Each structure stands twice: as C-alpha cells, then as structure tokens.
Amino acid sequence: IVSDLIREHDNLKMLEGIRYYNNENDILRRRIYRFDGSAVTEDTERVNKRIPNNWHKLLVDQKT
C-alpha cells in the first residue's frame, strides 16, 4: 500500500513552491509576442525587464 501511495504522489505543487521560495518566479519565463499581419511571433527587440519579489520566502519563513 505504501509503495502505491508513493508512486501515485504528485509533487508538482511542491516543486513549484520550492521554485518560488528560491525566487525563480514564472514571470521571468514570460515572453512578449507581436502580431505581424496574421502571424504571431516572439518580439525579441522589446524590453522585457521584470523585477521579481520574493514574498513567498518571507511568508514561509515567518510561518515557520
């Protein structure tokens, strides 16, 4: 029974929490796109500066 529970365990949310704790937010992976007529292409010339804030770590540390 224990081996079945371990095999079925989904740890995606746990890994996402670890990423946010280490300030590796999803906003850093966001891409900017533009429309060229009917085609959508990634805009590599546009500035895509993001300043992530590590509130998750602060809240977790306060809770612990």
C-alpha distances in whole Angstrom, upper triangle without the diagonal:
4,6,5,6,9,10,11,12,16,18,22,23,22,24,27,27,28,30,32,32,34,36,35,36,36,39,40,39,41,44,47,48,52,53,56,57,54,52,49,49,48,51,51,54,53,52,49,49,46,46,42,41,39,38,34,35,37,35,32,34,36,33,31
4,5,5,6,9,10,11,14,16,20,21,20,21,24,24,25,27,29,29,31,33,33,33,33,37,38,37,39,42,45,47,50,52,54,56,53,51,48,48,46,49,49,52,51,50,46,46,43,43,39,39,36,35,32,32,34,32,29,31,33,30,28
4,5,5,6,9,10,14,15,19,20,19,21,24,24,24,27,29,29,30,33,32,33,33,36,37,35,38,40,44,45,49,50,53,54,52,49,46,46,45,47,47,51,50,49,45,45,43,42,39,39,36,36,32,32,35,33,30,32,34,31,30
4,5,5,6,9,12,15,18,19,19,21,23,24,25,27,29,29,31,33,32,32,32,35,36,34,37,39,42,44,47,48,51,52,49,47,45,45,43,46,46,50,49,48,44,45,42,42,38,38,36,36,32,32,35,33,30,33,35,32,31
4,5,5,6,10,12,15,17,16,18,21,21,22,24,26,26,28,30,29,30,29,33,34,33,35,37,41,42,46,47,50,51,49,46,44,44,42,45,45,48,47,46,42,42,40,39,36,35,33,32,29,29,32,30,27,29,31,28,27
4,6,5,9,10,14,15,14,16,19,19,19,22,24,24,25,28,27,28,28,31,32,31,33,36,39,41,44,46,48,50,48,45,42,42,40,43,43,46,45,44,40,40,38,37,34,34,31,31,27,27,30,29,25,28,30,27,26
4,6,8,11,13,16,15,16,19,20,21,22,25,25,26,29,27,28,27,31,31,30,32,34,38,39,43,44,46,48,45,43,40,40,39,41,41,45,44,43,40,40,38,38,34,34,32,32,28,29,32,31,28,30,32,30,29
4,6,10,12,14,14,16,18,19,20,22,24,25,26,28,27,27,26,30,31,29,31,33,36,38,41,42,45,46,44,41,39,39,37,40,41,44,43,42,39,39,36,37,33,33,31,31,27,28,31,29,27,29,31,29,28
4,6,9,11,11,13,15,16,17,19,21,21,23,25,24,24,23,27,28,27,29,31,35,36,40,41,44,46,43,41,38,38,36,39,39,42,41,40,36,36,34,34,30,30,28,27,24,24,27,26,23,25,28,25,24
4,6,8,8,10,12,13,14,16,18,19,20,22,21,20,20,24,24,23,25,28,31,32,36,38,40,42,40,37,34,34,33,35,35,39,37,36,33,33,30,30,27,27,25,25,21,22,25,24,21,24,26,24,23
4,6,5,6,9,10,11,12,14,15,17,19,17,18,17,21,22,21,23,26,30,31,35,37,40,42,40,37,34,33,31,34,34,37,36,34,31,30,28,27,24,24,22,22,18,19,22,21,18,21,23,21,21
4,5,5,6,9,10,11,12,14,15,17,15,15,14,18,19,17,19,22,26,27,31,33,36,38,36,33,30,30,28,30,30,33,32,31,27,27,24,25,21,22,20,20,17,18,21,20,18,21,23,22,22
4,5,5,6,9,10,11,12,14,15,14,13,13,17,18,18,19,23,26,28,31,34,37,39,37,34,31,31,29,30,31,33,32,30,27,26,23,23,19,19,17,17,14,15,18,17,15,18,20,18,19
4,5,5,6,9,10,10,13,14,14,14,15,18,19,19,21,25,28,30,34,36,39,42,40,37,34,33,31,32,32,35,33,32,28,27,24,23,20,19,17,17,13,14,17,16,13,16,18,17,16
4,5,5,6,9,10,11,13,11,12,13,16,17,16,19,22,26,28,32,34,37,39,38,35,31,30,28,30,29,32,31,29,25,25,22,22,18,18,16,17,13,14,18,17,15,17,20,19,18
4,5,5,6,9,10,11,9,9,9,13,14,14,16,19,23,25,29,31,34,37,35,32,29,28,25,27,27,29,28,26,23,22,19,19,15,16,14,14,11,13,16,15,14,17,19,18,18
4,5,5,6,9,10,10,10,11,14,15,16,18,22,25,28,31,34,37,39,38,35,32,31,28,30,29,32,30,28,24,23,20,19,15,14,12,12,8,9,13,12,10,13,15,14,15
4,5,5,6,9,9,10,12,15,15,16,19,22,26,29,32,35,38,41,39,37,33,32,29,30,29,31,30,28,24,23,20,19,15,15,12,13,10,9,13,13,11,13,16,15,15
4,5,5,6,5,7,9,12,12,12,15,19,22,25,29,32,34,37,36,33,30,28,25,26,25,28,26,24,21,19,16,16,12,13,11,12,10,10,14,14,13,15,18,18,18
4,5,5,5,5,8,11,11,13,15,19,22,25,28,31,34,37,36,33,30,28,25,26,26,28,26,23,20,18,15,14,10,10,7,9,6,7,11,11,10,13,15,15,16
4,5,8,9,12,14,14,16,18,22,25,28,32,35,38,41,40,37,33,32,29,29,28,30,29,26,22,20,17,15,12,10,7,8,6,5,9,9,8,10,13,13,13
4,6,8,12,14,13,15,18,21,24,27,31,34,37,40,39,36,33,31,27,28,26,28,27,24,21,19,16,14,11,11,8,11,9,7,11,13,11,12,15,16,16
4,6,9,10,10,12,15,18,21,24,28,31,34,37,36,34,30,28,25,25,24,25,24,21,17,15,12,10,7,7,5,9,8,8,11,13,12,14,16,17,18
4,7,9,7,9,12,15,18,22,25,29,31,34,34,31,27,25,22,22,21,23,22,19,16,14,12,11,8,10,9,12,11,11,14,16,15,17,19,20,21
4,5,6,8,10,13,16,19,23,26,29,32,31,29,25,23,20,21,20,22,20,18,14,13,10,10,7,9,9,11,10,12,14,15,15,17,20,20,21
4,5,5,7,11,14,16,20,23,26,29,28,25,21,20,17,18,18,21,19,17,13,13,11,12,9,11,12,14,13,15,18,18,18,21,23,23,24
4,5,5,9,11,15,18,21,24,27,26,24,20,19,16,16,16,18,16,14,10,10,7,9,7,10,12,14,14,16,18,19,20,22,24,24,26
4,6,8,11,15,18,22,24,27,27,24,20,19,15,15,14,16,15,13,9,9,7,8,8,11,13,15,15,17,19,20,21,23,25,26,27
4,6,10,13,17,20,22,25,25,22,18,16,13,14,13,16,15,14,10,11,10,12,11,15,16,18,18,19,22,23,23,25,27,28,29
4,7,10,13,17,19,22,22,19,15,14,11,12,12,14,13,12,9,10,9,12,12,15,17,19,19,21,23,24,25,27,29,29,31
4,6,10,13,16,19,19,16,12,10,7,8,9,11,10,10,8,11,11,15,15,19,21,23,23,25,27,28,28,31,33,33,34
4,7,11,13,16,16,14,10,9,6,6,8,10,8,9,7,11,12,16,17,20,23,25,25,27,29,30,31,33,35,36,37
4,7,10,13,13,10,7,6,4,5,8,10,9,12,11,14,16,19,20,24,26,28,28,31,33,33,34,37,38,39,40
4,6,9,10,8,6,6,6,6,10,11,10,13,13,17,18,22,24,27,30,31,32,34,36,36,38,40,41,42,44
4,6,7,6,5,6,9,9,13,14,13,16,17,20,22,26,27,30,33,34,35,37,39,39,41,43,44,45,47
4,6,5,6,7,10,10,13,14,14,18,19,23,25,28,30,33,36,37,38,40,42,43,44,46,48,48,50
4,6,8,10,13,14,17,18,18,22,22,26,28,32,33,36,39,40,41,43,45,45,46,49,50,51,53
4,7,10,13,15,18,19,20,23,23,27,28,32,33,36,38,40,40,42,44,44,45,48,49,50,51
4,6,10,12,15,17,17,21,21,24,26,30,30,34,36,37,37,40,42,42,43,46,47,47,49
4,7,9,13,15,15,18,17,21,22,26,27,30,32,34,34,36,38,39,39,42,44,44,45
4,6,9,12,12,15,15,19,20,24,25,29,31,33,33,35,37,38,38,41,43,43,44
4,6,9,10,12,12,15,17,21,22,25,27,30,30,32,34,35,35,38,40,40,41
4,6,6,9,10,13,16,19,21,25,27,29,30,32,34,35,36,38,40,40,42
4,6,8,9,12,15,18,20,24,26,29,30,31,33,35,35,37,39,40,41
4,7,9,12,15,19,21,25,27,30,31,32,34,36,37,38,40,42,43
4,6,9,13,16,19,22,25,27,29,30,32,33,35,36,38,39,41
4,6,9,13,15,19,22,24,26,27,29,30,32,33,35,36,38
4,6,10,12,16,19,21,22,24,25,27,28,30,31,33,34
4,7,10,13,16,19,20,22,23,25,26,27,29,31,32
4,6,10,13,15,17,18,19,21,23,24,25,27,28
4,6,10,12,14,15,16,18,20,21,22,24,26
4,7,9,11,12,13,15,16,18,19,21,22
4,6,8,9,10,12,14,15,16,18,19
4,5,6,7,9,10,11,13,15,16
4,5,5,6,9,10,11,12,14
4,5,5,6,9,10,11,12
4,5,5,6,8,10,11
4,6,5,6,9,10
4,5,5,6,9
4,5,5,6
4,5,5
4,6
4
